[in-house]
Amino acid sequence: MVQAVLLMAYGSPATLDDVEAYVTHIRGGRTPAAAQVEELRQRYRRIGGSSPLRAITSAQAEALQRHLAAQGVPARVYVGMKHAPPFIADAVAAMARDGIGEAVGLALAPHYSRLSVASYFSVAGEEAAARGIALHTVESWHDHPGFITAVASRVQAALARFPSPAGVEVVFTAHSLPRRIRTWGDPYPEQLARTSELVASAAGVPSWRFAYQSASHTGEPWLGPDLLEVLRALAAAGRREVVVCPVGFVADHLEVLYDIDIEAQDTARALGLHLERAASLNDGADFIASLADLARRALRPEGVR
């Protein structure tokens, strides 16, 4: 049976002209206010006019396919996005046209939530079933040893940019979600806490905390504390040096390049904080090796489901 891997990510607009269609898709077809679209366009302008997410995800897929082939696993790797082309359903359709009979669905989000990873799997699973493709999924990989080691190495590299790394506070971050997920027993907050603990231990971090970022203005409460609030608390406590590690993200995109590198950095400067960001995993060889391990195990009968 011909096998494949389906990498899934949130998606991003390819150009400024695509922003309105992107936000409309996120809103389930409801047209956004012109001011909301322009505000988002302005953020993309600040990071160079577009997000590198699509290019990075494609690079991750190509690197993963090469890595698997080198290990004797000739699986083709496809990319599907939730809110922008190439859409998840279109990627599954392409798999069917290529004769794929079995695939593993792997969301490029280490931490499971019903509002994020589960929504990717729902679209992919429905399309795969309709096309006769056996789709196995990896629900979370927040504690995968290779993932933890890869993130830890980037935290250590960021700490090394300070004269006295031992005195630097590390703040791990991830995208906030509506607070109502706690009423469902959603594992997202606990998995993030576990990842942070493991990375801090592997990197030898003496002092750290966790914050959420990038909450949307939807009129309902979202998980906190927010990163900007934590930066203000650190400054009030007399701290002057901080590393921000976006542990919930695996690639550079708007939430990293704007929300941390511009918005949080501006706040840090105003507070007298020296802020450095841990580099994203992107298509780093160590991270790709972790994805390959997950894919191999899921494609075997005894693998992860």
Backbone as numpy.savetxt, mean C-alpha at the origin, in Angstrom:
# Nx Ny Nz CAx CAy CAz Cx Cy Cz
-1.80 -27.16 -16.04 -2.64 -25.96 -16.04 -1.76 -24.71 -16.04
-2.09 -23.74 -16.90 -1.34 -22.50 -16.96 -1.68 -21.63 -15.76
-0.66 -21.17 -15.06 -0.87 -20.42 -13.82 -0.48 -18.95 -14.00
-1.03 -18.12 -13.10 -0.74 -16.68 -13.17 -0.83 -16.08 -11.77
-0.33 -14.87 -11.67 -0.47 -14.07 -10.46 -1.16 -12.78 -10.84
-2.17 -12.40 -10.07 -2.87 -11.14 -10.29 -2.52 -10.18 -9.16
-1.71 -9.17 -9.47 -1.39 -8.13 -8.50 -2.45 -7.06 -8.56
-2.99 -6.68 -7.40 -4.06 -5.69 -7.37 -3.68 -4.51 -6.50
-3.99 -3.31 -6.99 -3.72 -2.08 -6.25 -4.91 -1.14 -6.39
-4.86 -0.03 -5.66 -5.99 0.90 -5.60 -6.18 1.63 -6.92
-5.08 2.01 -7.55 -5.16 2.75 -8.80 -4.96 4.24 -8.59
-4.63 4.94 -9.68 -4.45 6.38 -9.65 -4.67 6.94 -11.05
-5.05 8.21 -11.17 -5.26 8.79 -12.49 -3.94 8.91 -13.24
-3.97 8.61 -14.54 -2.75 8.67 -15.34 -2.34 10.11 -15.63
-3.31 11.02 -15.79 -3.03 12.42 -16.07 -3.98 13.29 -15.25
-3.74 14.58 -15.27 -4.63 15.50 -14.56 -6.04 15.48 -15.16
-6.12 15.23 -16.45 -7.43 15.17 -17.10 -8.25 13.95 -16.64
-7.58 12.96 -16.07 -8.26 11.74 -15.64 -8.76 11.81 -14.20
-8.45 12.89 -13.51 -8.77 12.98 -12.07 -10.27 12.90 -11.83
-11.07 13.62 -12.63 -12.52 13.62 -12.39 -13.11 12.22 -12.57
-12.70 11.51 -13.63 -13.21 10.15 -13.84 -12.77 9.23 -12.71
-11.57 9.42 -12.21 -11.03 8.61 -11.11 -11.86 8.80 -9.84
-12.11 10.05 -9.48 -12.89 10.33 -8.27 -14.33 9.86 -8.45
-14.87 10.01 -9.65 -16.23 9.54 -9.92 -16.33 8.04 -9.71
-15.31 7.31 -10.14 -15.32 5.86 -9.95 -15.25 5.50 -8.47
-14.41 6.20 -7.72 -14.31 5.97 -6.28 -15.65 6.21 -5.60
-16.39 7.21 -6.10 -17.68 7.59 -5.52 -18.84 6.77 -6.08
-18.52 5.66 -6.74 -19.56 4.77 -7.24 -20.39 5.36 -8.35
-19.78 6.25 -9.16 -20.47 6.85 -10.28 -21.05 8.22 -10.01
-21.01 8.67 -8.75 -21.54 9.99 -8.41 -20.52 11.08 -8.79
-20.95 12.07 -9.49 -20.05 13.13 -9.94 -19.57 13.97 -8.76
-18.26 14.16 -8.60 -17.75 14.95 -7.48 -17.89 16.45 -7.75
-17.82 17.22 -6.69 -17.86 18.67 -6.83 -16.61 19.15 -7.55
-16.76 20.21 -8.33 -15.63 20.74 -9.09 -14.48 21.13 -8.17
-14.80 21.68 -6.99 -13.75 22.10 -6.06 -12.96 20.90 -5.55
-13.64 19.78 -5.32 -12.96 18.57 -4.86 -12.00 18.05 -5.93
-12.43 18.07 -7.18 -11.58 17.61 -8.28 -10.36 18.51 -8.40
-10.57 19.82 -8.33 -9.46 20.76 -8.49 -8.47 20.64 -7.33
-8.97 20.42 -6.13 -8.07 20.26 -4.98 -7.17 19.04 -5.19
-7.75 17.95 -5.67 -6.96 16.75 -5.91 -5.97 16.97 -7.05
-6.41 17.65 -8.10 -5.50 17.96 -9.20 -4.29 18.77 -8.70
-4.55 19.70 -7.81 -3.47 20.52 -7.28 -2.46 19.67 -6.51
-2.94 18.68 -5.80 -2.02 17.79 -5.09 -1.15 17.00 -6.08
-1.76 16.53 -7.16 -0.97 15.83 -8.17 0.03 16.77 -8.84
-0.36 18.02 -9.03 0.59 18.99 -9.59 1.81 19.14 -8.68
1.56 19.13 -7.39 2.65 19.31 -6.43 3.65 18.15 -6.45
3.22 16.97 -6.91 4.15 15.83 -6.97 4.62 15.55 -8.40
4.39 16.53 -9.29 4.91 16.38 -10.64 3.87 16.18 -11.71
2.60 16.22 -11.38 1.55 16.13 -12.38 0.81 14.80 -12.43
1.39 13.75 -11.89 0.72 12.45 -11.86 1.38 11.57 -10.81
0.71 10.47 -10.49 1.25 9.52 -9.53 2.08 8.47 -10.26
3.18 8.03 -9.65 3.97 6.96 -10.26 3.44 5.57 -9.96
2.28 5.47 -9.31 1.79 4.16 -8.84 1.65 3.15 -9.97
1.06 3.57 -11.08 0.84 2.62 -12.17 2.16 2.08 -12.71
3.12 2.98 -12.92 4.43 2.55 -13.44 5.15 1.65 -12.44
5.05 1.98 -11.15 5.72 1.17 -10.13 5.07 -0.21 -10.05
3.74 -0.26 -10.09 3.05 -1.56 -10.03 3.43 -2.42 -11.22
3.54 -1.82 -12.40 3.95 -2.57 -13.58 5.38 -3.08 -13.41
6.25 -2.26 -12.83 7.62 -2.69 -12.59 7.66 -3.83 -11.57
6.80 -3.76 -10.56 6.72 -4.85 -9.58 6.28 -6.14 -10.25
5.29 -6.05 -11.14 4.78 -7.24 -11.83 5.87 -7.85 -12.71
6.58 -7.01 -13.45 7.64 -7.52 -14.33 8.75 -8.17 -13.53
9.13 -7.54 -12.43 10.18 -8.10 -11.58 9.74 -9.41 -10.95
8.48 -9.48 -10.53 7.96 -10.70 -9.92 7.94 -11.83 -10.94
7.52 -11.55 -12.16 7.48 -12.59 -13.19 8.88 -13.12 -13.47
9.86 -12.23 -13.54 11.25 -12.67 -13.76 11.75 -13.51 -12.59
11.42 -13.08 -11.37 11.88 -13.80 -10.18 11.28 -15.20 -10.13
9.99 -15.29 -10.41 9.33 -16.60 -10.40 9.91 -17.51 -11.48
10.14 -16.97 -12.66 10.71 -17.77 -13.75 12.08 -18.30 -13.39
12.87 -17.47 -12.72 14.21 -17.90 -12.32 14.16 -19.01 -11.29
13.04 -19.14 -10.59 12.86 -20.19 -9.60 12.08 -21.37 -10.15
11.90 -21.40 -11.45 11.21 -22.52 -12.07 9.70 -22.47 -11.99
9.14 -21.28 -11.78 7.69 -21.10 -11.72 7.30 -20.18 -12.88
6.92 -20.72 -14.04 6.64 -19.90 -15.22 5.25 -19.27 -15.19
4.95 -18.56 -14.13 3.63 -17.93 -14.00 3.66 -16.53 -14.58
2.66 -16.19 -15.35 2.55 -14.84 -15.89 1.92 -13.94 -14.84
2.41 -12.70 -14.75 1.91 -11.77 -13.73 1.11 -10.66 -14.40
-0.10 -10.45 -13.92 -1.01 -9.43 -14.45 -1.23 -8.35 -13.39
-1.64 -7.18 -13.84 -1.92 -6.06 -12.93 -3.36 -5.62 -13.11
-4.07 -5.46 -11.99 -5.44 -4.95 -12.02 -5.61 -3.88 -10.95
-6.26 -2.78 -11.30 -6.49 -1.68 -10.36 -7.97 -1.58 -10.00
-8.24 -1.13 -8.80 -9.63 -1.03 -8.34 -10.35 0.15 -8.97
-9.66 1.30 -9.10 -10.35 2.51 -9.50 -9.80 3.18 -10.76
-8.89 2.53 -11.46 -8.32 3.14 -12.67 -7.82 2.03 -13.59
-7.74 2.31 -14.88 -7.20 1.31 -15.80 -5.75 0.97 -15.46
-5.36 -0.28 -15.66 -6.17 -1.43 -16.08 -6.99 -1.97 -14.90
-8.30 -2.02 -15.05 -9.18 -2.44 -13.97 -9.01 -3.94 -13.68
-9.36 -4.33 -12.44 -9.21 -5.72 -12.02 -9.99 -6.65 -12.95
-11.23 -6.32 -13.25 -12.05 -7.19 -14.11 -11.42 -7.35 -15.49
-10.84 -6.28 -16.00 -10.19 -6.35 -17.32 -8.96 -7.23 -17.27
-8.23 -7.19 -16.16 -7.05 -8.04 -16.02 -7.44 -9.51 -15.99
-8.53 -9.83 -15.28 -9.00 -11.22 -15.24 -9.47 -11.66 -16.62
-10.13 -10.77 -17.35 -10.55 -11.10 -18.70 -9.35 -11.39 -19.59
-8.29 -10.63 -19.41 -7.06 -10.87 -20.19 -6.45 -12.22 -19.83
-6.53 -12.59 -18.56 -6.04 -13.90 -18.13 -6.80 -15.01 -18.84
-8.11 -14.85 -18.93 -8.94 -15.87 -19.58 -8.57 -15.99 -21.06
-8.37 -14.86 -21.72 -8.00 -14.89 -23.14 -6.66 -15.58 -23.36
-5.79 -15.47 -22.36 -4.45 -16.06 -22.46 -4.43 -17.52 -22.03
-5.58 -18.06 -21.69 -5.65 -19.47 -21.33 -5.26 -19.81 -19.92
-5.30 -18.83 -19.03 -4.95 -19.07 -17.63 -6.06 -19.89 -16.97
-5.69 -20.97 -16.31 -6.67 -21.80 -15.64 -6.66 -21.65 -14.13
-5.53 -21.19 -13.58 -5.39 -21.05 -12.13 -4.54 -19.83 -11.84
-4.92 -19.07 -10.82 -4.17 -17.87 -10.49 -4.24 -17.61 -8.99
-3.27 -16.84 -8.53 -3.30 -16.36 -7.15 -3.54 -14.85 -7.19
-4.51 -14.40 -6.41 -4.78 -12.98 -6.29 -4.04 -12.42 -5.09
-3.23 -11.41 -5.35 -2.39 -10.83 -4.31 -2.56 -9.32 -4.31
-3.21 -8.80 -3.29 -3.38 -7.36 -3.17 -2.08 -6.74 -2.68
-1.69 -5.64 -3.28 -0.47 -4.95 -2.87 -0.78 -4.07 -1.66
-1.34 -4.70 -0.67 -1.68 -4.09 0.61 -1.51 -5.20 1.65
-0.52 -5.10 2.52 -0.20 -6.21 3.43 -1.27 -6.49 4.48
-2.13 -5.50 4.76 -3.04 -5.59 5.90 -4.48 -5.72 5.42
-5.17 -6.72 5.91 -6.52 -7.03 5.44 -7.56 -6.12 6.08
-8.49 -5.68 5.26 -9.70 -5.03 5.74 -10.82 -5.34 4.77
-12.01 -5.39 5.30 -13.18 -5.61 4.46 -13.37 -4.46 3.48
-12.89 -3.27 3.84 -13.06 -2.10 2.99 -11.98 -1.98 1.92
-10.90 -2.75 2.05 -9.81 -2.61 1.08 -9.55 -3.92 0.37
-8.77 -4.79 0.97 -8.37 -6.04 0.33 -9.58 -6.88 -0.07
-10.55 -6.99 0.80 -11.73 -7.81 0.48 -12.46 -7.30 -0.75
-12.46 -5.99 -0.95 -13.16 -5.44 -2.12 -12.43 -5.79 -3.41
-11.09 -5.88 -3.36 -10.34 -6.32 -4.53 -10.70 -7.77 -4.87
-10.70 -8.60 -3.84 -10.96 -10.02 -4.05 -12.38 -10.27 -4.54
-13.32 -9.44 -4.10 -14.70 -9.61 -4.52 -14.84 -9.44 -6.04
-14.23 -8.38 -6.56 -14.28 -8.13 -8.01 -13.54 -9.23 -8.76
-12.33 -9.55 -8.31 -11.52 -10.55 -9.00 -12.18 -11.93 -8.94
-12.73 -12.28 -7.79 -13.34 -13.59 -7.63 -14.57 -13.78 -8.49
-15.40 -12.75 -8.56 -16.61 -12.84 -9.38 -16.24 -13.00 -10.86
-15.29 -12.22 -11.32 -14.88 -12.30 -12.72 -14.20 -13.63 -13.03
-13.36 -14.09 -12.11 -12.66 -15.36 -12.32 -13.64 -16.52 -12.39
-14.64 -16.53 -11.50 -15.63 -17.60 -11.50 -16.41 -17.62 -12.81
-16.72 -16.44 -13.32 -17.49 -16.37 -14.57 -16.68 -16.88 -15.75
-15.36 -16.83 -15.63 -14.50 -17.22 -16.75 -13.80 -18.56 -16.52
-14.19 -19.26 -15.46 -13.64 -20.59 -15.21 -12.20 -20.62 -14.74
-11.77 -19.56 -14.07 -10.40 -19.50 -13.53 -10.45 -19.79 -12.04
-9.63 -20.73 -11.59 -9.53 -21.02 -10.17 -8.64 -19.96 -9.53
-9.23 -19.13 -8.68 -8.49 -18.02 -8.08 -8.26 -18.27 -6.60
-7.01 -18.38 -6.20 -6.63 -18.48 -4.79 -6.20 -17.09 -4.32
-6.45 -16.77 -3.07 -6.11 -15.44 -2.58 -5.27 -15.51 -1.31
-4.42 -14.53 -1.16 -3.63 -14.36 0.06 -4.24 -13.18 0.80
-4.95 -13.44 1.87 -5.73 -12.38 2.51 -4.86 -11.33 3.18
-3.78 -11.73 3.81 -2.88 -10.74 4.42 -1.50 -11.34 4.53
-0.52 -10.47 4.54 0.88 -10.90 4.68 1.63 -9.88 5.53
0.91 -9.36 6.52 1.44 -8.30 7.37 2.63 -8.72 8.22
2.78 -10.05 8.43 3.88 -10.54 9.27 4.83 -11.43 8.49
4.80 -11.37 7.17 5.71 -12.20 6.38 7.14 -11.78 6.68
8.01 -12.73 7.01 9.39 -12.38 7.42 10.14 -11.55 6.39
9.99 -11.87 5.11 10.69 -11.11 4.08 10.20 -9.68 3.99
8.89 -9.49 4.13 8.31 -8.15 4.14 8.82 -7.35 5.33
8.82 -7.97 6.50 9.29 -7.29 7.71 10.76 -6.88 7.56
11.59 -7.78 7.07 13.01 -7.48 6.91 13.23 -6.35 5.91
12.46 -6.36 4.81 12.60 -5.32 3.80 12.25 -3.94 4.36
11.15 -3.85 5.11 10.76 -2.57 5.70 11.79 -2.14 6.75
12.24 -3.09 7.57 13.21 -2.77 8.61 14.50 -2.19 8.04
14.93 -2.73 6.91 16.17 -2.22 6.31 16.02 -0.77 5.87
14.83 -0.41 5.43 14.60 0.97 5.01 14.46 1.90 6.20
13.93 1.40 7.30 13.89 2.20 8.53 15.32 2.46 9.02
16.14 1.44 9.01 17.53 1.61 9.44 18.27 2.60 8.55
18.01 2.56 7.25 18.66 3.50 6.34 18.23 4.94 6.64
16.95 5.13 6.97 16.47 6.47 7.31 17.07 6.95 8.62
17.16 6.06 9.60 17.76 6.42 10.88 19.23 6.80 10.73
19.91 6.16 9.79 21.33 6.42 9.58 21.59 7.82 9.07
20.55 8.52 8.62 20.73 9.89 8.14 20.78 10.90 9.28
20.61 10.43 10.52 20.70 11.29 11.69 22.03 11.09 12.40
22.57 12.12 13.03 23.84 11.98 13.76 23.76 10.98 14.90
22.60 10.95 15.60 22.42 10.04 16.74 21.11 9.27 16.55
21.12 8.19 15.80 19.89 7.44 15.50 19.13 6.97 16.73
19.83 6.69 17.82 19.17 6.15 19.00 18.17 7.12 19.60
18.30 8.40 19.30 17.39 9.39 19.87 16.25 9.78 18.96
16.09 9.06 17.87 15.08 9.41 16.89 13.79 8.61 17.14
12.67 9.29 17.10 11.37 8.62 17.21 10.94 8.13 15.83
10.45 6.89 15.76 9.94 6.35 14.51 8.41 6.31 14.58
7.77 6.83 13.55 6.31 6.81 13.47 5.92 5.95 12.27
5.26 4.85 12.52 4.74 3.99 11.46 3.35 4.50 11.07
3.05 4.50 9.77 1.76 5.02 9.33 1.09 4.07 8.34
-0.22 4.24 8.21 -1.01 3.53 7.20 -2.24 4.38 6.93
-2.90 4.08 5.81 -4.09 4.83 5.44 -5.19 4.60 6.47
-5.79 5.67 6.92 -6.91 5.55 7.84 -8.13 4.98 7.13
-9.01 4.38 7.92 -10.28 3.87 7.42 -11.39 4.34 8.38
-12.63 4.33 7.96 -13.71 4.71 8.87 -13.69 3.89 10.16
-13.94 4.56 11.25 -13.84 3.92 12.57 -14.83 2.79 12.75
-15.89 2.77 11.93 -16.90 1.71 12.06 -16.34 0.31 11.81
-15.17 0.19 11.18 -14.63 -1.15 10.93 -14.36 -1.88 12.24
-14.17 -1.13 13.32 -13.92 -1.78 14.62 -15.15 -2.55 15.10
-16.32 -2.12 14.69 -17.54 -2.82 15.13 -17.70 -4.14 14.38
-16.94 -4.35 13.33 -17.01 -5.60 12.57 -15.98 -6.61 13.02
-15.10 -6.23 13.93 -13.99 -7.09 14.28 -12.95 -7.15 13.16
-12.90 -6.08 12.37 -11.96 -6.02 11.25 -10.53 -6.09 11.78
-9.66 -6.94 11.19 -8.31 -7.13 11.73 -7.32 -6.04 11.36
-7.74 -5.06 10.56 -6.82 -4.04 10.05 -5.98 -3.35 11.15
-6.59 -2.78 12.20 -5.77 -2.11 13.22 -4.79 -3.04 13.92
-5.24 -4.26 14.24 -4.37 -5.19 14.95 -3.21 -5.66 14.06
-3.48 -5.88 12.78 -2.40 -6.30 11.88 -1.37 -5.18 11.71
-1.81 -3.95 11.66 -0.88 -2.83 11.56 -0.02 -2.72 12.81
-0.63 -2.94 13.96 0.14 -2.89 15.21 1.19 -3.99 15.23
0.81 -5.17 14.77 1.75 -6.30 14.75 2.91 -6.04 13.81
2.62 -5.52 12.60 3.68 -5.20 11.67 4.65 -4.19 12.28
4.10 -3.16 12.88 4.94 -2.12 13.49 5.85 -2.70 14.57
5.29 -3.56 15.40 6.09 -4.20 16.45 7.23 -5.02 15.86
6.91 -5.80 14.83 7.92 -6.67 14.22 9.01 -5.87 13.53
8.62 -4.82 12.81 9.61 -3.99 12.12 10.48 -3.25 13.13
9.87 -2.71 14.17 10.65 -2.00 15.19 11.67 -2.92 15.83
11.26 -4.15 16.11 12.17 -5.12 16.71 13.30 -5.47 15.75
12.96 -5.73 14.48 13.97 -6.11 13.50 14.95 -4.99 13.22
14.48 -3.75 13.29 15.33 -2.60 13.00 16.06 -2.09 14.23
15.73 -2.64 15.39 16.37 -2.18 16.62 15.93 -0.78 17.02
14.65 -0.48 16.79 14.13 0.86 17.09 13.76 0.94 18.57
14.37 1.86 19.33 14.07 1.93 20.76 12.77 2.64 21.10
12.34 3.58 20.25 11.15 4.36 20.57 10.33 4.58 19.30
9.07 4.13 19.35 8.23 4.28 18.17 6.77 4.41 18.57
5.97 4.84 17.61 4.53 4.90 17.80 3.86 4.75 16.43
2.53 4.64 16.45 1.79 4.43 15.20 0.81 5.58 14.99
0.62 5.96 13.71 -0.36 6.99 13.38 -1.04 6.63 12.06
-2.25 7.08 11.90 -2.95 6.95 10.62 -2.75 8.22 9.80
-2.99 8.12 8.52 -2.85 9.27 7.64 -3.90 9.21 6.54
-4.05 10.33 5.84 -4.83 10.39 4.60 -6.30 10.09 4.78
-6.86 10.40 5.95 -8.30 10.20 6.15 -9.09 11.08 5.20
-10.22 10.57 4.72 -11.09 11.34 3.83 -12.13 12.10 4.63
-12.63 13.18 4.04 -13.67 13.98 4.70 -15.04 13.47 4.25
-15.54 12.49 4.98 -16.80 11.85 4.60 -17.93 12.14 5.58
-17.64 12.89 6.62 -18.68 13.20 7.60 -18.81 12.17 8.70
-17.99 11.11 8.69 -18.00 10.12 9.76 -16.61 10.05 10.37
-16.50 9.56 11.61 -15.18 9.49 12.24 -14.30 8.42 11.60
-13.01 8.73 11.51 -12.02 7.81 10.95 -11.02 7.44 12.03
-10.30 6.36 11.80 -9.32 5.89 12.77 -8.21 6.92 12.99
-7.76 7.03 14.21 -6.69 7.94 14.57 -5.77 7.28 15.58
-4.73 8.00 16.02 -4.47 9.42 15.79 -3.92 9.70 14.40
-4.14 10.90 13.93 -3.62 11.31 12.64 -2.15 11.65 12.75
-1.42 11.44 11.67 0.03 11.70 11.65 0.36 13.13 12.07
-0.39 14.10 11.57 -0.08 15.49 11.91 -0.28 15.75 13.40
-1.28 15.11 13.99 -1.48 15.23 15.44 -0.31 14.64 16.20
0.19 13.51 15.74 1.32 12.86 16.41 2.58 13.72 16.29
2.79 14.35 15.15 3.94 15.24 15.01 3.86 16.40 16.00
2.66 16.95 16.16 2.50 18.05 17.11 2.75 17.57 18.54
2.31 16.37 18.86 2.52 15.82 20.20 4.01 15.58 20.45
4.72 15.09 19.45 6.17 14.87 19.59 6.89 16.19 19.84
6.53 17.21 19.08 7.17 18.52 19.27 6.87 19.08 20.65
5.63 18.91 21.10 5.25 19.41 22.43 6.00 18.69 23.54
6.39 17.42 23.25 7.12 16.63 24.24 8.63 16.89 24.17
9.04 17.78 23.28 10.45 18.12 23.19 11.25 17.30 22.21
10.59 16.42 21.46 11.33 15.65 20.47 11.63 16.53 19.27
12.76 16.27 18.61 13.17 17.10 17.49 13.52 16.31 16.24
13.56 14.98 16.34 13.95 14.16 15.19 12.99 12.99 15.05
12.52 12.75 13.82 11.52 11.70 13.61 11.70 11.07 12.23
11.49 9.76 12.19 11.41 9.03 10.93 9.98 8.58 10.76
9.41 8.84 9.60 8.07 8.36 9.27 8.23 7.19 8.31
7.66 6.06 8.68 7.70 4.86 7.84 6.28 4.49 7.45
5.89 4.69 6.18 4.54 4.34 5.73 4.38 2.84 5.54
4.27 2.14 6.66 4.31 0.67 6.65 3.09 0.05 5.99
2.03 0.82 5.84 0.83 0.31 5.20 0.83 0.40 3.69
1.88 1.01 3.13 1.98 1.20 1.68 3.22 0.48 1.16
3.16 0.01 -0.08 4.32 -0.69 -0.64 4.87 0.01 -1.88
4.37 1.22 -2.17 4.86 1.95 -3.35 4.68 3.44 -3.13
5.50 4.22 -3.82 5.32 5.67 -3.82 4.06 6.02 -4.60
3.23 6.87 -4.01 2.05 7.40 -4.69 1.61 8.64 -3.93
0.42 9.15 -4.22 0.02 10.44 -3.66 0.07 10.48 -2.14
-0.38 9.41 -1.49 -0.43 9.40 -0.03 0.96 9.42 0.60
1.96 9.02 -0.14 3.33 9.08 0.35 4.00 10.38 -0.11
3.92 10.65 -1.40 4.66 11.78 -1.98 4.06 13.13 -1.63
2.75 13.18 -1.40 2.15 14.44 -0.97 1.87 14.46 0.54
1.12 13.46 1.02 0.67 13.51 2.41 1.84 13.47 3.41
2.91 12.76 3.05 4.07 12.71 3.95 5.14 13.71 3.50
5.58 13.57 2.23 6.74 14.35 1.79 6.46 15.84 1.67
5.21 16.23 1.53 4.88 17.66 1.44 4.11 18.13 2.66
2.91 17.57 2.88 2.07 18.05 3.97 2.68 17.80 5.35
3.08 16.56 5.63 3.67 16.25 6.93 5.04 16.94 7.08
5.78 17.01 5.99 7.09 17.66 6.05 6.94 19.16 6.35
5.96 19.81 5.74 5.71 21.22 6.03 5.33 21.41 7.50
4.48 20.53 8.01 4.09 20.61 9.42 5.29 20.41 10.34
6.14 19.43 9.99 7.32 19.16 10.80 8.26 20.37 10.84
8.48 20.99 9.72 9.36 22.17 9.69 8.80 23.29 10.55
7.50 23.51 10.47 6.88 24.56 11.27 7.01 24.28 12.76
7.08 22.99 13.11 7.21 22.59 14.52 8.65 22.49 14.98
9.59 22.71 14.07 11.00 22.57 14.42 11.47 21.14 14.47
10.77 20.25 13.75 11.15 18.83 13.70 11.96 18.53 12.45
12.97 17.69 12.60 13.70 17.15 11.45 13.05 15.82 11.11
12.36 15.76 9.97 11.64 14.56 9.57 12.31 13.92 8.36
12.56 12.64 8.46 13.04 11.84 7.33 12.03 10.73 7.09
11.80 10.38 5.82 10.89 9.29 5.51 11.65 8.04 5.10
11.23 6.90 5.61 11.79 5.62 5.16 11.35 5.39 3.72
12.28 4.93 2.89 11.99 4.71 1.47 10.91 3.66 1.29
10.12 3.81 0.24 9.10 2.82 -0.09 9.73 1.56 -0.66
8.99 0.46 -0.60 9.51 -0.82 -1.09 9.60 -0.84 -2.61
8.61 -0.28 -3.29 8.58 -0.22 -4.75 8.93 -1.57 -5.37
9.90 -1.61 -6.29 10.28 -2.89 -6.90 11.64 -3.37 -6.41
11.95 -3.07 -5.16 13.19 -3.54 -4.56 13.28 -5.06 -4.58
14.47 -5.57 -4.83 14.65 -7.03 -4.99 14.21 -7.79 -3.75
14.47 -7.23 -2.55 14.07 -7.94 -1.34 12.56 -8.04 -1.22
11.86 -6.99 -1.59 10.40 -7.02 -1.55 9.83 -7.96 -2.60
10.38 -7.93 -3.79 9.91 -8.83 -4.85 10.09 -10.28 -4.44
11.19 -10.59 -3.76 11.40 -11.95 -3.27 10.30 -12.36 -2.30
9.82 -11.42 -1.49 8.72 -11.71 -0.56 7.44 -12.02 -1.31
7.13 -11.21 -2.33 5.93 -11.46 -3.13 6.02 -12.82 -3.83
7.22 -13.16 -4.31 7.41 -14.44 -4.99 7.15 -15.60 -4.04
7.60 -15.47 -2.81 7.37 -16.52 -1.82 5.89 -16.70 -1.56
5.17 -15.59 -1.42 3.73 -15.65 -1.20 3.02 -16.30 -2.38
3.42 -15.91 -3.59 2.78 -16.46 -4.79 3.05 -17.96 -4.93
4.29 -18.37 -4.70 4.64 -19.79 -4.83 3.83 -20.63 -3.86
3.74 -20.20 -2.63 3.03 -20.97 -1.62 1.54 -21.04 -1.93
0.98 -19.97 -2.48 -0.45 -19.96 -2.78 -0.79 -20.80 -3.99
0.16 -20.99 -4.90 -0.09 -21.79 -6.09 0.09 -23.27 -5.85
0.64 -23.64 -4.69 0.77 -25.06 -4.34 -0.46 -25.48 -3.54
-0.86 -26.74 -3.63 -2.05 -27.20 -2.89 -1.95 -26.96 -1.39
-0.72 -27.04 -0.86 -0.58 -26.86 0.59 -0.30 -25.41 0.96
-0.39 -24.50 -0.03 -0.01 -23.11 0.19 -1.06 -22.31 0.94
-0.79 -21.01 1.06 -1.66 -20.09 1.74 -2.94 -19.90 0.93
-4.06 -19.80 1.58 -5.32 -19.52 0.90 -5.93 -18.28 1.57
